[in-house]
Amino acid sequence: MSPELVDEAILAHCRPRSLKVARIISDTAKALGSSGEAAFYFIADRIKALVEAERLEGAGDLDRWGYSEVRLPKKKGAVAATAASRARETTDQGT
């Protein structure tokens, strides 16, 4: 398994909302037709690499798969647009 293939499979199973790392590992392993402890640890290592590269956002201790979560990062432009929209709404309401 190449790291690039695993990374793409991981990203395909992630969502903008947080999901448990254990679920992402399981779903990714099934999609790749991999099983076994070595495959799970390899996928977990790739998840940590994607978090470090800021391609995923992580919450919690990523080594504790059932207690940590990852999600796709929010787009910076979308966050700025949301903040600007809220500021306009506040101004329009006169507060």
Buried (B, 14 or more C-beta within 10 A) or exposed (E): EEEEEBBEBBBEBBEEEBBBBBBBBBBBBEEBEBEEEEBBEBBBEBBBBBBEEEBBBBEBEBEEBEEBBBBBBEEEEEEEEEEEEEEEEEEEEEE
